Amino acid sequence: MTRPTLSPGLIAVLAALSAFAPLSIDMYLPALPTIARELGASGGDIQLTLTVFVLAFGFGQIVYGPIGDR
């Protein structure tokens, strides 16, 4: 059995996908007070959007991880 080769393009896509969550959280956190002020929502309500993002990202890894390994 031969091992599949990783092309530079595939490596770039995998790196971009693994950097998505940390980059989006790092960009989103400093904007929380501004978002709350602009939408007229409480800080707790806006923090729930971050919770939903983390849960959805984790669920996506649970679903797509085994599919990718296949």
mmCIF file of the N, C-alpha and C atoms, coordinates in Angstrom:
data_MODEL
# 
_entry.id   MODEL 
# 
loop_
_atom_site.group_PDB 
_atom_site.id 
_atom_site.type_symbol 
_atom_site.label_atom_id 
_atom_site.label_alt_id 
_atom_site.label_comp_id 
_atom_site.label_asym_id 
_atom_site.label_entity_id 
_atom_site.label_seq_id 
_atom_site.pdbx_PDB_ins_code 
_atom_site.Cartn_x 
_atom_site.Cartn_y 
_atom_site.Cartn_z 
_atom_site.occupancy 
_atom_site.B_iso_or_equiv 
_atom_site.pdbx_formal_charge 
_atom_site.auth_seq_id 
_atom_site.auth_comp_id 
_atom_site.auth_asym_id 
_atom_site.auth_atom_id 
_atom_site.pdbx_PDB_model_num 
ATOM 1   N N  . MET A 1 1  ? 0.847   -1.169 0.000  1.00 0.00 ? 1  MET A N  1 
ATOM 2   C CA . MET A 1 1  ? 0.000   0.000  0.000  1.00 0.00 ? 1  MET A CA 1 
ATOM 3   C C  . MET A 1 1  ? 0.899   1.241  0.000  1.00 0.00 ? 1  MET A C  1 
ATOM 4   N N  . THR A 1 2  ? 0.585   2.174  -0.851 1.00 0.00 ? 2  THR A N  1 
ATOM 5   C CA . THR A 1 2  ? 1.369   3.413  -0.931 1.00 0.00 ? 2  THR A CA 1 
ATOM 6   C C  . THR A 1 2  ? 0.729   4.495  -0.075 1.00 0.00 ? 2  THR A C  1 
ATOM 7   N N  . ARG A 1 3  ? 1.559   5.312  0.479  1.00 0.00 ? 3  ARG A N  1 
ATOM 8   C CA . ARG A 1 3  ? 1.069   6.425  1.294  1.00 0.00 ? 3  ARG A CA 1 
ATOM 9   C C  . ARG A 1 3  ? 0.694   7.584  0.376  1.00 0.00 ? 3  ARG A C  1 
ATOM 10  N N  . PRO A 1 4  ? -0.417  8.257  0.654  1.00 0.00 ? 4  PRO A N  1 
ATOM 11  C CA . PRO A 1 4  ? -0.779  9.411  -0.166 1.00 0.00 ? 4  PRO A CA 1 
ATOM 12  C C  . PRO A 1 4  ? 0.209   10.548 0.086  1.00 0.00 ? 4  PRO A C  1 
ATOM 13  N N  . THR A 1 5  ? 0.494   11.289 -0.956 1.00 0.00 ? 5  THR A N  1 
ATOM 14  C CA . THR A 1 5  ? 1.418   12.415 -0.825 1.00 0.00 ? 5  THR A CA 1 
ATOM 15  C C  . THR A 1 5  ? 0.634   13.684 -0.544 1.00 0.00 ? 5  THR A C  1 
ATOM 16  N N  . LEU A 1 6  ? 1.234   14.570 0.204  1.00 0.00 ? 6  LEU A N  1 
ATOM 17  C CA . LEU A 1 6  ? 0.619   15.851 0.514  1.00 0.00 ? 6  LEU A CA 1 
ATOM 18  C C  . LEU A 1 6  ? 1.200   16.902 -0.415 1.00 0.00 ? 6  LEU A C  1 
ATOM 19  N N  . SER A 1 7  ? 0.352   17.439 -1.241 1.00 0.00 ? 7  SER A N  1 
ATOM 20  C CA . SER A 1 7  ? 0.805   18.492 -2.142 1.00 0.00 ? 7  SER A CA 1 
ATOM 21  C C  . SER A 1 7  ? 0.892   19.809 -1.372 1.00 0.00 ? 7  SER A C  1 
ATOM 22  N N  . PRO A 1 8  ? 1.678   20.757 -1.869 1.00 0.00 ? 8  PRO A N  1 
ATOM 23  C CA . PRO A 1 8  ? 1.765   22.054 -1.186 1.00 0.00 ? 8  PRO A CA 1 
ATOM 24  C C  . PRO A 1 8  ? 0.411   22.752 -1.073 1.00 0.00 ? 8  PRO A C  1 
ATOM 25  N N  . GLY A 1 9  ? -0.447  22.572 -2.056 1.00 0.00 ? 9  GLY A N  1 
ATOM 26  C CA . GLY A 1 9  ? -1.775  23.183 -2.002 1.00 0.00 ? 9  GLY A CA 1 
ATOM 27  C C  . GLY A 1 9  ? -2.620  22.605 -0.882 1.00 0.00 ? 9  GLY A C  1 
ATOM 28  N N  . LEU A 1 10 ? -2.561  21.292 -0.712 1.00 0.00 ? 10 LEU A N  1 
ATOM 29  C CA . LEU A 1 10 ? -3.312  20.638 0.352  1.00 0.00 ? 10 LEU A CA 1 
ATOM 30  C C  . LEU A 1 10 ? -2.782  21.054 1.719  1.00 0.00 ? 10 LEU A C  1 
ATOM 31  N N  . ILE A 1 11 ? -1.492  21.170 1.841  1.00 0.00 ? 11 ILE A N  1 
ATOM 32  C CA . ILE A 1 11 ? -0.899  21.623 3.102  1.00 0.00 ? 11 ILE A CA 1 
ATOM 33  C C  . ILE A 1 11 ? -1.357  23.039 3.421  1.00 0.00 ? 11 ILE A C  1 
ATOM 34  N N  . ALA A 1 12 ? -1.416  23.904 2.418  1.00 0.00 ? 12 ALA A N  1 
ATOM 35  C CA . ALA A 1 12 ? -1.877  25.279 2.629  1.00 0.00 ? 12 ALA A CA 1 
ATOM 36  C C  . ALA A 1 12 ? -3.342  25.311 3.066  1.00 0.00 ? 12 ALA A C  1 
ATOM 37  N N  . VAL A 1 13 ? -4.179  24.493 2.463  1.00 0.00 ? 13 VAL A N  1 
ATOM 38  C CA . VAL A 1 13 ? -5.592  24.444 2.839  1.00 0.00 ? 13 VAL A CA 1 
ATOM 39  C C  . VAL A 1 13 ? -5.747  23.935 4.268  1.00 0.00 ? 13 VAL A C  1 
ATOM 40  N N  . LEU A 1 14 ? -5.019  22.899 4.629  1.00 0.00 ? 14 LEU A N  1 
ATOM 41  C CA . LEU A 1 14 ? -5.097  22.362 5.984  1.00 0.00 ? 14 LEU A CA 1 
ATOM 42  C C  . LEU A 1 14 ? -4.606  23.377 7.013  1.00 0.00 ? 14 LEU A C  1 
ATOM 43  N N  . ALA A 1 15 ? -3.564  24.122 6.681  1.00 0.00 ? 15 ALA A N  1 
ATOM 44  C CA . ALA A 1 15 ? -3.062  25.155 7.586  1.00 0.00 ? 15 ALA A CA 1 
ATOM 45  C C  . ALA A 1 15 ? -4.080  26.271 7.755  1.00 0.00 ? 15 ALA A C  1 
ATOM 46  N N  . ALA A 1 16 ? -4.725  26.666 6.672  1.00 0.00 ? 16 ALA A N  1 
ATOM 47  C CA . ALA A 1 16 ? -5.734  27.720 6.751  1.00 0.00 ? 16 ALA A CA 1 
ATOM 48  C C  . ALA A 1 16 ? -6.936  27.271 7.583  1.00 0.00 ? 16 ALA A C  1 
ATOM 49  N N  . LEU A 1 17 ? -7.344  26.035 7.414  1.00 0.00 ? 17 LEU A N  1 
ATOM 50  C CA . LEU A 1 17 ? -8.476  25.519 8.188  1.00 0.00 ? 17 LEU A CA 1 
ATOM 51  C C  . LEU A 1 17 ? -8.153  25.419 9.675  1.00 0.00 ? 17 LEU A C  1 
ATOM 52  N N  . SER A 1 18 ? -6.929  25.036 9.995  1.00 0.00 ? 18 SER A N  1 
ATOM 53  C CA . SER A 1 18 ? -6.573  24.930 11.413 1.00 0.00 ? 18 SER A CA 1 
ATOM 54  C C  . SER A 1 18 ? -6.373  26.294 12.050 1.00 0.00 ? 18 SER A C  1 
ATOM 55  N N  . ALA A 1 19 ? -6.106  27.321 11.253 1.00 0.00 ? 19 ALA A N  1 
ATOM 56  C CA . ALA A 1 19 ? -5.923  28.672 11.787 1.00 0.00 ? 19 ALA A CA 1 
ATOM 57  C C  . ALA A 1 19 ? -7.243  29.437 11.874 1.00 0.00 ? 19 ALA A C  1 
ATOM 58  N N  . PHE A 1 20 ? -8.313  28.913 11.311 1.00 0.00 ? 20 PHE A N  1 
ATOM 59  C CA . PHE A 1 20 ? -9.586  29.632 11.243 1.00 0.00 ? 20 PHE A CA 1 
ATOM 60  C C  . PHE A 1 20 ? -10.150 29.986 12.615 1.00 0.00 ? 20 PHE A C  1 
ATOM 61  N N  . ALA A 1 21 ? -10.266 29.006 13.492 1.00 0.00 ? 21 ALA A N  1 
ATOM 62  C CA . ALA A 1 21 ? -10.881 29.246 14.807 1.00 0.00 ? 21 ALA A CA 1 
ATOM 63  C C  . ALA A 1 21 ? -10.077 30.227 15.658 1.00 0.00 ? 21 ALA A C  1 
ATOM 64  N N  . PRO A 1 22 ? -8.763  30.034 15.807 1.00 0.00 ? 22 PRO A N  1 
ATOM 65  C CA . PRO A 1 22 ? -8.022  30.997 16.623 1.00 0.00 ? 22 PRO A CA 1 
ATOM 66  C C  . PRO A 1 22 ? -8.056  32.417 16.057 1.00 0.00 ? 22 PRO A C  1 
ATOM 67  N N  . LEU A 1 23 ? -7.963  32.547 14.749 1.00 0.00 ? 23 LEU A N  1 
ATOM 68  C CA . LEU A 1 23 ? -7.995  33.887 14.151 1.00 0.00 ? 23 LEU A CA 1 
ATOM 69  C C  . LEU A 1 23 ? -9.355  34.548 14.325 1.00 0.00 ? 23 LEU A C  1 
ATOM 70  N N  . SER A 1 24 ? -10.420 33.794 14.144 1.00 0.00 ? 24 SER A N  1 
ATOM 71  C CA . SER A 1 24 ? -11.738 34.406 14.274 1.00 0.00 ? 24 SER A CA 1 
ATOM 72  C C  . SER A 1 24 ? -12.027 34.804 15.713 1.00 0.00 ? 24 SER A C  1 
ATOM 73  N N  . ILE A 1 25 ? -11.587 34.017 16.669 1.00 0.00 ? 25 ILE A N  1 
ATOM 74  C CA . ILE A 1 25 ? -11.795 34.390 18.069 1.00 0.00 ? 25 ILE A CA 1 
ATOM 75  C C  . ILE A 1 25 ? -10.946 35.614 18.419 1.00 0.00 ? 25 ILE A C  1 
ATOM 76  N N  . ASP A 1 26 ? -9.698  35.639 17.953 1.00 0.00 ? 26 ASP A N  1 
ATOM 77  C CA . ASP A 1 26 ? -8.816  36.776 18.245 1.00 0.00 ? 26 ASP A CA 1 
ATOM 78  C C  . ASP A 1 26 ? -9.326  38.076 17.632 1.00 0.00 ? 26 ASP A C  1 
ATOM 79  N N  . MET A 1 27 ? -10.030 38.002 16.523 1.00 0.00 ? 27 MET A N  1 
ATOM 80  C CA . MET A 1 27 ? -10.587 39.212 15.912 1.00 0.00 ? 27 MET A CA 1 
ATOM 81  C C  . MET A 1 27 ? -11.912 39.606 16.557 1.00 0.00 ? 27 MET A C  1 
ATOM 82  N N  . TYR A 1 28 ? -12.643 38.635 17.053 1.00 0.00 ? 28 TYR A N  1 
ATOM 83  C CA . TYR A 1 28 ? -13.986 38.865 17.579 1.00 0.00 ? 28 TYR A CA 1 
ATOM 84  C C  . TYR A 1 28 ? -13.976 39.399 19.011 1.00 0.00 ? 28 TYR A C  1 
ATOM 85  N N  . LEU A 1 29 ? -13.090 38.871 19.853 1.00 0.00 ? 29 LEU A N  1 
ATOM 86  C CA . LEU A 1 29 ? -13.082 39.257 21.262 1.00 0.00 ? 29 LEU A CA 1 
ATOM 87  C C  . LEU A 1 29 ? -12.903 40.754 21.495 1.00 0.00 ? 29 LEU A C  1 
ATOM 88  N N  . PRO A 1 30 ? -11.955 41.432 20.841 1.00 0.00 ? 30 PRO A N  1 
ATOM 89  C CA . PRO A 1 30 ? -11.821 42.865 21.094 1.00 0.00 ? 30 PRO A CA 1 
ATOM 90  C C  . PRO A 1 30 ? -13.032 43.681 20.650 1.00 0.00 ? 30 PRO A C  1 
ATOM 91  N N  . ALA A 1 31 ? -13.828 43.145 19.738 1.00 0.00 ? 31 ALA A N  1 
ATOM 92  C CA . ALA A 1 31 ? -14.979 43.872 19.219 1.00 0.00 ? 31 ALA A CA 1 
ATOM 93  C C  . ALA A 1 31 ? -16.250 43.652 20.033 1.00 0.00 ? 31 ALA A C  1 
ATOM 94  N N  . LEU A 1 32 ? -16.225 42.790 21.050 1.00 0.00 ? 32 LEU A N  1 
ATOM 95  C CA . LEU A 1 32 ? -17.435 42.495 21.817 1.00 0.00 ? 32 LEU A CA 1 
ATOM 96  C C  . LEU A 1 32 ? -18.106 43.741 22.399 1.00 0.00 ? 32 LEU A C  1 
ATOM 97  N N  . PRO A 1 33 ? -17.384 44.664 23.048 1.00 0.00 ? 33 PRO A N  1 
ATOM 98  C CA . PRO A 1 33 ? -18.061 45.846 23.578 1.00 0.00 ? 33 PRO A CA 1 
ATOM 99  C C  . PRO A 1 33 ? -18.705 46.712 22.493 1.00 0.00 ? 33 PRO A C  1 
ATOM 100 N N  . THR A 1 34 ? -18.035 46.847 21.370 1.00 0.00 ? 34 THR A N  1 
ATOM 101 C CA . THR A 1 34 ? -18.585 47.642 20.267 1.00 0.00 ? 34 THR A CA 1 
ATOM 102 C C  . THR A 1 34 ? -19.827 46.981 19.689 1.00 0.00 ? 34 THR A C  1 
ATOM 103 N N  . ILE A 1 35 ? -19.787 45.675 19.523 1.00 0.00 ? 35 ILE A N  1 
ATOM 104 C CA . ILE A 1 35 ? -20.944 44.949 19.000 1.00 0.00 ? 35 ILE A CA 1 
ATOM 105 C C  . ILE A 1 35 ? -22.126 45.103 19.950 1.00 0.00 ? 35 ILE A C  1 
ATOM 106 N N  . ALA A 1 36 ? -21.878 44.951 21.247 1.00 0.00 ? 36 ALA A N  1 
ATOM 107 C CA . ALA A 1 36 ? -22.955 45.090 22.230 1.00 0.00 ? 36 ALA A CA 1 
ATOM 108 C C  . ALA A 1 36 ? -23.554 46.492 22.182 1.00 0.00 ? 36 ALA A C  1 
ATOM 109 N N  . ARG A 1 37 ? -22.710 47.497 22.084 1.00 0.00 ? 37 ARG A N  1 
ATOM 110 C CA . ARG A 1 37 ? -23.201 48.875 22.038 1.00 0.00 ? 37 ARG A CA 1 
ATOM 111 C C  . ARG A 1 37 ? -23.998 49.133 20.762 1.00 0.00 ? 37 ARG A C  1 
ATOM 112 N N  . GLU A 1 38 ? -23.496 48.692 19.631 1.00 0.00 ? 38 GLU A N  1 
ATOM 113 C CA . GLU A 1 38 ? -24.171 48.933 18.348 1.00 0.00 ? 38 GLU A CA 1 
ATOM 114 C C  . GLU A 1 38 ? -25.508 48.201 18.247 1.00 0.00 ? 38 GLU A C  1 
ATOM 115 N N  . LEU A 1 39 ? -25.580 47.015 18.813 1.00 0.00 ? 39 LEU A N  1 
ATOM 116 C CA . LEU A 1 39 ? -26.821 46.235 18.731 1.00 0.00 ? 39 LEU A CA 1 
ATOM 117 C C  . LEU A 1 39 ? -27.761 46.503 19.899 1.00 0.00 ? 39 LEU A C  1 
ATOM 118 N N  . GLY A 1 40 ? -27.284 47.238 20.877 1.00 0.00 ? 40 GLY A N  1 
ATOM 119 C CA . GLY A 1 40 ? -28.109 47.525 22.041 1.00 0.00 ? 40 GLY A CA 1 
ATOM 120 C C  . GLY A 1 40 ? -28.363 46.291 22.886 1.00 0.00 ? 40 GLY A C  1 
ATOM 121 N N  . ALA A 1 41 ? -27.410 45.393 22.924 1.00 0.00 ? 41 ALA A N  1 
ATOM 122 C CA . ALA A 1 41 ? -27.552 44.148 23.682 1.00 0.00 ? 41 ALA A CA 1 
ATOM 123 C C  . ALA A 1 41 ? -26.628 44.191 24.892 1.00 0.00 ? 41 ALA A C  1 
ATOM 124 N N  . SER A 1 42 ? -26.886 43.310 25.821 1.00 0.00 ? 42 SER A N  1 
ATOM 125 C CA . SER A 1 42 ? -26.016 43.232 26.993 1.00 0.00 ? 42 SER A CA 1 
ATOM 126 C C  . SER A 1 42 ? -24.741 42.471 26.628 1.00 0.00 ? 42 SER A C  1 
ATOM 127 N N  . GLY A 1 43 ? -23.732 42.656 27.457 1.00 0.00 ? 43 GLY A N  1 
ATOM 128 C CA . GLY A 1 43 ? -22.476 41.947 27.228 1.00 0.00 ? 43 GLY A CA 1 
ATOM 129 C C  . GLY A 1 43 ? -22.641 40.443 27.291 1.00 0.00 ? 43 GLY A C  1 
ATOM 130 N N  . GLY A 1 44 ? -23.510 39.980 28.200 1.00 0.00 ? 44 GLY A N  1 
ATOM 131 C CA . GLY A 1 44 ? -23.759 38.549 28.316 1.00 0.00 ? 44 GLY A CA 1 
ATOM 132 C C  . GLY A 1 44 ? -24.405 37.954 27.076 1.00 0.00 ? 44 GLY A C  1 
ATOM 133 N N  . ASP A 1 45 ? -25.323 38.725 26.477 1.00 0.00 ? 45 ASP A N  1 
ATOM 134 C CA . ASP A 1 45 ? -25.963 38.243 25.243 1.00 0.00 ? 45 ASP A CA 1 
ATOM 135 C C  . ASP A 1 45 ? -24.939 38.098 24.120 1.00 0.00 ? 45 ASP A C  1 
ATOM 136 N N  . ILE A 1 46 ? -24.042 39.044 24.015 1.00 0.00 ? 46 ILE A N  1 
ATOM 137 C CA . ILE A 1 46 ? -23.030 38.996 22.959 1.00 0.00 ? 46 ILE A CA 1 
ATOM 138 C C  . ILE A 1 46 ? -22.036 37.875 23.241 1.00 0.00 ? 46 ILE A C  1 
ATOM 139 N N  . GLN A 1 47 ? -21.733 37.619 24.501 1.00 0.00 ? 47 GLN A N  1 
ATOM 140 C CA . GLN A 1 47 ? -20.824 36.529 24.836 1.00 0.00 ? 47 GLN A CA 1 
ATOM 141 C C  . GLN A 1 47 ? -21.418 35.174 24.479 1.00 0.00 ? 47 GLN A C  1 
ATOM 142 N N  . LEU A 1 48 ? -22.723 35.079 24.471 1.00 0.00 ? 48 LEU A N  1 
ATOM 143 C CA . LEU A 1 48 ? -23.361 33.822 24.059 1.00 0.00 ? 48 LEU A CA 1 
ATOM 144 C C  . LEU A 1 48 ? -23.070 33.501 22.593 1.00 0.00 ? 48 LEU A C  1 
ATOM 145 N N  . THR A 1 49 ? -22.874 34.520 21.766 1.00 0.00 ? 49 THR A N  1 
ATOM 146 C CA . THR A 1 49 ? -22.542 34.249 20.366 1.00 0.00 ? 49 THR A CA 1 
ATOM 147 C C  . THR A 1 49 ? -21.186 33.568 20.265 1.00 0.00 ? 49 THR A C  1 
ATOM 148 N N  . LEU A 1 50 ? -20.266 33.917 21.154 1.00 0.00 ? 50 LEU A N  1 
ATOM 149 C CA . LEU A 1 50 ? -18.961 33.259 21.175 1.00 0.00 ? 50 LEU A CA 1 
ATOM 150 C C  . LEU A 1 50 ? -19.106 31.801 21.621 1.00 0.00 ? 50 LEU A C  1 
ATOM 151 N N  . THR A 1 51 ? -19.965 31.561 22.590 1.00 0.00 ? 51 THR A N  1 
ATOM 152 C CA . THR A 1 51 ? -20.230 30.198 23.046 1.00 0.00 ? 51 THR A CA 1 
ATOM 153 C C  . THR A 1 51 ? -20.811 29.357 21.921 1.00 0.00 ? 51 THR A C  1 
ATOM 154 N N  . VAL A 1 52 ? -21.749 29.931 21.190 1.00 0.00 ? 52 VAL A N  1 
ATOM 155 C CA . VAL A 1 52 ? -22.354 29.207 20.069 1.00 0.00 ? 52 VAL A CA 1 
ATOM 156 C C  . VAL A 1 52 ? -21.308 28.894 19.005 1.00 0.00 ? 52 VAL A C  1 
ATOM 157 N N  . PHE A 1 53 ? -20.413 29.828 18.728 1.00 0.00 ? 53 PHE A N  1 
ATOM 158 C CA . PHE A 1 53 ? -19.351 29.597 17.737 1.00 0.00 ? 53 PHE A CA 1 
ATOM 159 C C  . PHE A 1 53 ? -18.466 28.438 18.156 1.00 0.00 ? 53 PHE A C  1 
ATOM 160 N N  . VAL A 1 54 ? -18.030 28.433 19.413 1.00 0.00 ? 54 VAL A N  1 
ATOM 161 C CA . VAL A 1 54 ? -17.134 27.375 19.894 1.00 0.00 ? 54 VAL A CA 1 
ATOM 162 C C  . VAL A 1 54 ? -17.843 26.022 19.865 1.00 0.00 ? 54 VAL A C  1 
ATOM 163 N N  . LEU A 1 55 ? -19.101 25.982 20.281 1.00 0.00 ? 55 LEU A N  1 
ATOM 164 C CA . LEU A 1 55 ? -19.851 24.729 20.237 1.00 0.00 ? 55 LEU A CA 1 
ATOM 165 C C  . LEU A 1 55 ? -20.043 24.228 18.807 1.00 0.00 ? 55 LEU A C  1 
ATOM 166 N N  . ALA A 1 56 ? -20.380 25.131 17.905 1.00 0.00 ? 56 ALA A N  1 
ATOM 167 C CA . ALA A 1 56 ? -20.570 24.735 16.505 1.00 0.00 ? 56 ALA A CA 1 
ATOM 168 C C  . ALA A 1 56 ? -19.257 24.265 15.887 1.00 0.00 ? 56 ALA A C  1 
ATOM 169 N N  . PHE A 1 57 ? -18.169 24.929 16.207 1.00 0.00 ? 57 PHE A N  1 
ATOM 170 C CA . PHE A 1 57 ? -16.866 24.518 15.674 1.00 0.00 ? 57 PHE A CA 1 
ATOM 171 C C  . PHE A 1 57 ? -16.487 23.139 16.215 1.00 0.00 ? 57 PHE A C  1 
ATOM 172 N N  . GLY A 1 58 ? -16.729 22.905 17.496 1.00 0.00 ? 58 GLY A N  1 
ATOM 173 C CA . GLY A 1 58 ? -16.445 21.592 18.071 1.00 0.00 ? 58 GLY A CA 1 
ATOM 174 C C  . GLY A 1 58 ? -17.314 20.502 17.476 1.00 0.00 ? 58 GLY A C  1 
ATOM 175 N N  . PHE A 1 59 ? -18.601 20.800 17.287 1.00 0.00 ? 59 PHE A N  1 
ATOM 176 C CA . PHE A 1 59 ? -19.494 19.832 16.665 1.00 0.00 ? 59 PHE A CA 1 
ATOM 177 C C  . PHE A 1 59 ? -19.040 19.522 15.241 1.00 0.00 ? 59 PHE A C  1 
ATOM 178 N N  . GLY A 1 60 ? -18.600 20.547 14.526 1.00 0.00 ? 60 GLY A N  1 
ATOM 179 C CA . GLY A 1 60 ? -18.100 20.325 13.169 1.00 0.00 ? 60 GLY A CA 1 
ATOM 180 C C  . GLY A 1 60 ? -16.899 19.397 13.145 1.00 0.00 ? 60 GLY A C  1 
ATOM 181 N N  . GLN A 1 61 ? -16.020 19.527 14.134 1.00 0.00 ? 61 GLN A N  1 
ATOM 182 C CA . GLN A 1 61 ? -14.864 18.639 14.198 1.00 0.00 ? 61 GLN A CA 1 
ATOM 183 C C  . GLN A 1 61 ? -15.281 17.203 14.507 1.00 0.00 ? 61 GLN A C  1 
ATOM 184 N N  . ILE A 1 62 ? -16.304 17.058 15.348 1.00 0.00 ? 62 ILE A N  1 
ATOM 185 C CA . ILE A 1 62 ? -16.794 15.711 15.661 1.00 0.00 ? 62 ILE A CA 1 
ATOM 186 C C  . ILE A 1 62 ? -17.385 15.056 14.411 1.00 0.00 ? 62 ILE A C  1 
ATOM 187 N N  . VAL A 1 63 ? -18.097 15.846 13.630 1.00 0.00 ? 63 VAL A N  1 
ATOM 188 C CA . VAL A 1 63 ? -18.743 15.298 12.434 1.00 0.00 ? 63 VAL A CA 1 
ATOM 189 C C  . VAL A 1 63 ? -17.746 15.097 11.301 1.00 0.00 ? 63 VAL A C  1 
ATOM 190 N N  . TYR A 1 64 ? -16.945 16.106 11.007 1.00 0.00 ? 64 TYR A N  1 
ATOM 191 C CA . TYR A 1 64 ? -16.070 16.041 9.845  1.00 0.00 ? 64 TYR A CA 1 
ATOM 192 C C  . TYR A 1 64 ? -14.743 15.345 10.107 1.00 0.00 ? 64 TYR A C  1 
ATOM 193 N N  . GLY A 1 65 ? -14.352 15.173 11.366 1.00 0.00 ? 65 GLY A N  1 
ATOM 194 C CA . GLY A 1 65 ? -13.111 14.474 11.669 1.00 0.00 ? 65 GLY A CA 1 
ATOM 195 C C  . GLY A 1 65 ? -13.112 13.036 11.166 1.00 0.00 ? 65 GLY A C  1 
ATOM 196 N N  . PRO A 1 66 ? -14.103 12.245 11.574 1.00 0.00 ? 66 PRO A N  1 
ATOM 197 C CA . PRO A 1 66 ? -14.139 10.864 11.078 1.00 0.00 ? 66 PRO A CA 1 
ATOM 198 C C  . PRO A 1 66 ? -14.333 10.781 9.556  1.00 0.00 ? 66 PRO A C  1 
ATOM 199 N N  . ILE A 1 67 ? -15.075 11.728 9.005  1.00 0.00 ? 67 ILE A N  1 
ATOM 200 C CA . ILE A 1 67 ? -15.267 11.719 7.546  1.00 0.00 ? 67 ILE A CA 1 
ATOM 201 C C  . ILE A 1 67 ? -13.932 11.980 6.854  1.00 0.00 ? 67 ILE A C  1 
ATOM 202 N N  . GLY A 1 68 ? -13.156 12.911 7.400  1.00 0.00 ? 68 GLY A N  1 
ATOM 203 C CA . GLY A 1 68 ? -11.846 13.201 6.816  1.00 0.00 ? 68 GLY A CA 1 
ATOM 204 C C  . GLY A 1 68 ? -10.873 12.048 6.978  1.00 0.00 ? 68 GLY A C  1 
ATOM 205 N N  . ASP A 1 69 ? -10.976 11.335 8.090  1.00 0.00 ? 69 ASP A N  1 
ATOM 206 C CA . ASP A 1 69 ? -10.085 10.183 8.296  1.00 0.00 ? 69 ASP A CA 1 
ATOM 207 C C  . ASP A 1 69 ? -10.413 9.017  7.376  1.00 0.00 ? 69 ASP A C  1 
ATOM 208 N N  . ARG A 1 70 ? -11.634 8.981  6.959  1.00 0.00 ? 70 ARG A N  1 
ATOM 209 C CA . ARG A 1 70 ? -12.062 7.895  6.087  1.00 0.00 ? 70 ARG A CA 1 
ATOM 210 C C  . ARG A 1 70 ? -11.415 8.034  4.738  1.00 0.00 ? 70 ARG A C  1 
# 
